[in-house]
């Protein structure tokens, strides 16, 4: 195995901070912490997906990303971290190799997230029957970044929202969290036949490789569902 317990311990170190952010978002939007089938679209390094699994007990969590950027863990590396936690927890944690929160509980319940290589814009390999689509700092990137052989700008954003919406159960929800930098999503939700059920704004200190920093950012939160 290429990854060591110390690598995994470092990777999971700040999950409690990510969980704090998720808890705040759920409280502000009124999302109940009940068992759900959750997809973290554009999951990046996967830490948010793990945090969702820990925060929303008894839920099934899936992370979807392109996984083609060498700066992010690949699906193989994320599986290696999972395997290390399983081995450590099954043999009893030690002070030298311990993991935060309830990771060992995820082992016992066999609820580690599943990570999938998929494309939101092109509707490739996306899960279905989702109760909650969680999208954090993704839509603004789709709108402003050009991807090879992929629609960009407004066309890419609308395509991504369409495919995420199609992945939802009839009574499913979309939770979107984006930087508040004059990037207004209301018009795109309307064009995607989505109703905004609740909107909120928060200011929080960013989480980086060394934990919670002094960098303050403002985010707009949206809770949407399909228009009936």
N, C-alpha and C positions, 0 to 999 in steps of 0.2 A: 504494500500500500504506500502511495507517494506521500500522503498526508499523515502528520503525527498528531497525537492528542494535544500537544501545545498549539499547533496550528488551529485545530478546531476550537480550543479554549479561547484563543484570540478572536476567532471569527464570531463566536457567540457572546463575547464579552459585554456588549452594550445593548443586548436585546431588551433589557428592562427599560431603557430609554425609549426605544422604538415602541414598546408596549404602552408607555406613558402617553405618547403622541396618539396612538390608535384609540386609547381609552378616552382621551380628550375629544377626539373627532366623533366618536360614537355618541358621547354624551351631548355634544353640541347639536348633532343632527338627529338625536333621538333614535339611534339604531339599537335595537335590543341585543344584548349579548346572549343569544340563544343558538342552539345548534343549527348550522347552515352549511350549505355547499358554497364555498367562497373561492373566487378566482382573483388573484393579484395580477392584473394585466400590466405588462411592462415591469416585471418584478425585479429587474436589475440583479443585484448581488444575492437576492433571496432572503435577506434578513427580515424584511417586512413580512414576507410570507410565513416564515417561522414564527414571528411575533403574533401574527393573526391567529395561527394555530394555537398558540399558548393563551392568548387573550380570550378567544371565543371557544370555550370548552365544548368538547364533543363535536366540533365542526370538522368538515373535510376541506382542506385547503390545497389549492393548486396555484403554482406560479408559472406564468407564461412570459417568455422573452425571446428575442432573436438569438441571444447567447452566441453572438459572433464577434464580440469585442474582447480582445485579449486582456483588458483591464478588469473584466468581470469573471467570476467563477463560471465554469462550464457546468452543464448538467452532471457530468462525470465527477467533477470536484465536489459539487453539492452532495452527491450520493456518497462520496468518500467521507465527508463530514458526518453525514447521517450514520454511516456504518461505524465510525469511531465512537460516537455517542452511544450507540446500541451496545457496543462491546464494553465500554467503560461502565455504563449503567447496569448491564447484566452481571458484571463481575464485582460491582460495588465501587462507588466513587471513593477517591482518596483525596486528601488535602492538596496534593500536587496536581491532580487532574480532576477538577470538578467543573460542573456546568451550571449556568444560572437558571433561576426560575424552575419551571416544571418540565425540563427537557426529558428527564427520566420518566416522567408521567406519560409523555408522548410515546416513549418506548413501550411502556406497559400497555398503553391503549392502542398501539400500532397506528398512530395518527400523524406520523411525519408527513410533511407536505410532499406532493408530487411536483416535479419540475418538468416542464414541457417546452421544447423548442418550437415556437410558433410565430406567425406574423399576423398582427392585428389588422393591418391595412389591407393585406391581400387575402385575409380570411383563411389562413393556412394552419391546420392542426390546432384549432381552438376547441376547448371543452364546451360541453353543452349542459343544459339543466342547472344553471347557476342561480343561486338565490341572491348572492351579493357580488357584484362586480366592483372590485376595489381598484381605483386608478389614482396613483399619486405621482404628480410631476411628470406625466406622460403626454397628455394631450397638447401641451404647449410645445413639446419637442416634436411631435408629429406635425404640428402646424408650421413650425419654423425650420425644420431640418429636412434636407433632401436625402432620400434613400435611393440607392441604385435600383433602377427598374421598378420603382414604386411611386405611386401618386404622392405628391407633397402639397404643402400649403392647405388651403381650405378643402380641396378634393381629398387629400389624404386624411384630414381630420374627420370629415364626414363619413368617409369609408370606414375608418376605425370605429367611430361611434355606432355606425350601422351594424358592424359585425359583432361588437360587444353586446349591443342590444339583442341581436339574434341569439346570443348564447344564453340569455336569461330565461328562467321560468316565467310563465305568464304573470305571476305576482312578484317577480324579482326586482331588485333595486340596483341602482348604480350610485356608488359613492366616489366622487371625484374631488381631489385636493390639488389645487394648482397655485403657483406663485401669483400674487396679485400685482401684476405689472402691466396694467392696462390691457390685459388679456381677458376679454369678457366672453364667457362660454354660452351665455343665455341664448344667443341667436342660433348657435350650432345645436344645442339641445332641441330647440323648437323645430329646426329643419330635420332633425333626426326622429321626430315624433315622440319626444320625451317630455314629460312634465316635471318641472322643478317643484319638489315637495317641500324642501327646506334649503335655505342658504344661510351661511354663517361666515364670519371672518375671524381669524386668529393671528396673533403675532407670537412667534416662538423662536427660541435659540436653536440653531441648526446642530445636527449630530454629525460629527466627523470621525476620523480614525482615532482621535484621542478623547472621544466622548462629547458631551454637550459643550458647545463653544459659546463665545460672546456674540457671534454673528446673528443678528436679528433679521428675520424674514417674515413678511406678511403673506398669509395664505387665504384663499377663498375656498370654502367647502360647499359642495352641492350634493344633495340627495335627490335622485331622480327615479322615475319609473315610467314604463311604457304608457302612452296615452291610450285610454280606452275608447 
